Amino acid sequence: MTRKTKNILFIMCDQLRWDYLSCYGHPRLMTPHIDALAARGVRFARAYVQSPVCGASRMSFYTGRYPQSHGSTWNGVPLKVGELTLGDYLRPLGVRAALVGKTHMRADREGMQRLGIDANSLIGVRVSECGFDPFERDDGLHAEGPEGSYDPVAPRYNRYLRDKGYKGRNPWHDWANAGAGEGGGLASGWAMRHADRPARVREEDSETAYMTRRAIEFMDAAGEQAWCLHLSYIKPHWPYIAPAPYHSMYTAGDVCPVVRSEEERKDPHPIYAEFMNLRASRAFSRPEVRAKVVPVYMGLIRQVDDQLGKLFAFMQDRGLFETTMIVFTSDHGDYLGDHWLGEKDLFHEPSVKIPLIIFDPASAADRARGSVCHELVEAIDLIPTFLEVLGGDPQQHSHRLEGRSLLPFLYAEPAPTPWRRYAISECDYSQLPVAEKLCVAPRDARLYMVADPRFKYVHAIGFRPMLYDLASDPNELRDLGADPAHAGERDRLLAALHQWALRSSQRTTRSEDAIRAERGRAQRRGILIGVWEESELPEELWSGYRGEEN
Amino acid sequence: MTRKTKNILFIMCDQLRWDYLSCYGHPRLMTPHIDALAARGVRFARAYVQSPVCGASRMSFYTGRYPQSHGSTWNGVPLKVGELTLGDYLRPLGVRAALVGKTHMRADREGMQRLGIDANSLIGVRVSECGFDPFERDDGLHAEGPEGSYDPVAPRYNRYLRDKGYKGRNPWHDWANAGAGEGGGLASGWAMRHADRPARVREEDSETAYMTRRAIEFMDAAGEQAWCLHLSYIKPHWPYIAPAPYHSMYTAGDVCPVVRSEEERKDPHPIYAEFMNLRASRAFSRPEVRAKVVPVYMGLIRQVDDQLGKLFAFMQDRGLFETTMIVFTSDHGDYLGDHWLGEKDLFHEPSVKIPLIIFDPASAADRARGSVCHELVEAIDLIPTFLEVLGGDPQQHSHRLEGRSLLPFLYAEPAPTPWRRYAISECDYSQLPVAEKLCVAPRDARLYMVADPRFKYVHAIGFRPMLYDLASDPNELRDLGADPAHAGERDRLLAALHQWALRSSQRTTRSEDAIRAERGRAQRRGILIGVWEESELPEELWSGYRGEEN
């Protein structure tokens, strides 16, 4: 019997580095369930996000468009009310798009108000939720400070915790993201010195376990309609703190050596220099921070893998592995001190490259199982892939969708030639102290990465570029951005960027096919341009112009 | 007493060449009322449209953005539902935005339906009408052919004509755009051989006279609220046919010599060659066509001027010249056979340059009256100008509006340095036979003009560029696009285009000021990144993390 794909399980971790999975080569962190998925599917070795920061990257995943196209270039910049999202593409195919977890999407309230869209209507909710029908939305950052809450939406998870007996106004912080402090107080996970303490929450009530159960509940209740479930974990994103036993599963001895060199700090690119000067960068440059935090980061990943084991077992039981494409990926990486940096934002591999594993149950995918794809792949390729696997035609949406279906790789078919020669990623640093320090106006605080199979070029508005040769310097320790010997490579990659920048990305209201169909149509509707005498055109075109009253 | 501007009268002609007004130097076509406006205001000598075709050009006028930004790159390509338009900018200032005449805007019905916007609601009407409250919308092309009507909206003007006794299903065509034919039949204005016949309609019932009266009726009924009235004439756009006495006011002897050379037809740029091969180009390359059509084109312009005389007299009577900024411009030009071309679309001056005259009644403008501005000015500069003159702050909208206020020129103040060094215009030829003939995919059928004070460069995706030196060749008869001696100029102008293409145009949901204000705000809402120990941050930032239940 030929197996056909009906559902999609689109799993995303937050801030998971590409190389912190055993199937991607981590020597100490074992992730057997994710590895098993890779063994049954295709593992992409060079998958890049469109922006190494949560919000902008996710808006590219969910719209299938570059940040320069969708405009939500940084966390909290609302996604324009007119942008189409995953759900808009899948619903016409009869597929329900549902969310469990994080999107980091800020709704365009101003635009909604201008257009009279009620936030509580079905349309309003979808516009506010990235096109998903929220089964359990939780952006996972329920931080609070003197100016109020970071996320205006109180999570259902807090209610869950309180029902379970976890006390306090914000059990998300006090139990799931804090350990026990001295003298009966809290050891907040926001202070990384506490990273090795167990979170106060029981493992089964922690965020990763809770969200996994919610995904199971969704599938359990889903019925016959096809679905695309976005299971979007907040972890291993900070606060770096894990419930027992994951808090102590790994030790400093399990941590891979830091990737950096003294050379990087000698006369660095001015933007890179300012990023090295950020608090997280300074912290992760200290050995004791890495020694305490990275093992917990690993524990959080291991917990995700264990939970996926449970989810996959449930799916196996229900026969869902026969009908469900499973995608496992991340929204960006984490420097963890590599290159003297913490966090993400810039374009070294630990930040911009992501794990991407796709399992397709279809018989057509059997030949490709366990294979590794080394082509340049982008986050925006997922929507076209989903569309194609569910019977849609990504080409019909090529006036909006900027990525390409990965199905040829999943079916071990020859890639459409030519496949992408450059991967593009963007960084809008206008809200970071970096822009202030360098006196860069918000509109100019932008970086663009152009990666080809060998080189990685970074265009910086108003500054010299950066350049890395991944062949001779796979760890990206030597910036060749000012090296006279590499002027040719820089010119070539800048030209590729310019070609990309001039692409047609906003003519989104008329498809390529519709444009072809429009040719000559005005004439058949009576617009007769440049005609000297009637005989130049077929008689029928004059039918409306004979005058009736005569 | 200091005069202050309260209203705006924004007059647009359709397809009016920059040089077909006596104040712009036409030797035979006298336009005294427009000239008088120029004498009281500022005349812009180098104003460019953002695309030399009705729809795309107008969407740039009405959104203040380049076609590459708003996406409505050709006639009939719907303007995305989320794009803000003139009315959206003016209403918050208490100014009513009203329309009499043409916008050539196609509403984004698909987007409206997706977002649940009722086309008949107030918001729905504005979204469908380019942000205007239509007092009299009439796109002026009520063509009909075997596949139906070009414009789905039946014009009120047809009802008016019928009420006046003009018979037939489509009196717009049968009376206003046709002459009397042989044997009692019609001589349709769509066949240019009839251009010299008088339209069957009486002059006072012709489109230009009718629309002028509608503008007067609007002003008469406007009351105290400030307004911006867009009076948008269809003429002198084709069908080239004029009511008496304008049909015979000028003769072939009044027509300026055609501007073209045999050299242009020797080995032309392949895209230019295909444009020369279009029907309108072939027609206007024939002397008899120019001899018959251009005098009528002149007559139609003269009629506009006469009608403006009536409108201005009314305004003078009502004291509106004390309170109303008056803008006179066009959406693009008309080749009329120059360069072996008809119609518009390409970037020679007859097509891409427009007349632009601005009269500002404010006392501050007294010093500049009668002056001529030679700076590079773009259609997208109007909204910022309107905003500033009405007391708004264009800078607050600089994340959306891509033009710049012209007020410094109106007030004879030093231009903000540096003023624009390049004017940009675009042509999407994907719906023209040109694209088919050249086998260019719809997404690649694009041209970009970069004009600086001396050179005009045209970037053609997939082809060599074109280049004109306006200093040594003001008539643009020599294409230097392949001339080795001009490689440096081409590189310089291409670099300017690339810089433009990389601009930030889609981050439209957060202003530059809001971005600055967001800096550090996440931290004050509890997001504490990269902290090792609590003492690194002010105590208050930890206030939410002490644990209440303890």
Interface residues (C-beta under 8 A of the other chain):
Chain A: Q68 S69 H70 G71 S72 T73 N75 G76 V77 P78 L79 K80 V81 G82 E83 L84 D88 D108 E110 G111 R114 L115 G116 I117 S121 I123 V127 L141 A143 E144 G145 P146 E147 G148 S149 Y150 K167 G168 R169 N170 H173 D174 A178 G184 G185 L186 S188 W190 A191 M192 R193 W238 L278 R279 A280 S281 R282 A283 F284 R286 V289 G342 E343 S398 H399 D428 S430 Q431 L432 P433 A435 E436 A441 P442 R443 R446 Y448 H459 I461 L497 H498 A501 L502 R503 S504 Q506 R507 T508 T509 R510 E512 I515 R516 E518 R519 G520 R521 A522 Q523 R524 R525 G526 I527 L528 I529 G530 V531 W532 E533 E534 E536 E540 L541 W542 S543 G544 Y545 R546 G547 E548 E549 N550
Chain B: Q68 S69 H70 G71 S72 T73 N75 G76 V77 P78 L79 K80 V81 G82 E83 L84 D88 D108 E110 G111 R114 L115 G116 I117 S121 I123 V127 L141 A143 E144 G145 P146 E147 G148 S149 Y150 K167 G168 R169 N170 H173 D174 A178 G184 G185 L186 S188 W190 A191 M192 R193 W238 L278 R279 A280 S281 R282 A283 F284 R286 V289 G342 E343 S398 H399 D428 S430 Q431 L432 P433 A435 E436 A441 P442 R443 R446 Y448 H459 I461 L497 H498 A501 L502 R503 S504 Q506 R507 T508 T509 R510 E512 I515 R516 E518 R519 G520 R521 A522 Q523 R524 R525 G526 I527 L528 I529 G530 V531 W532 E533 E534 E536 E540 L541 W542 S543 G544 Y545 R546 G547 E548 E549 N550
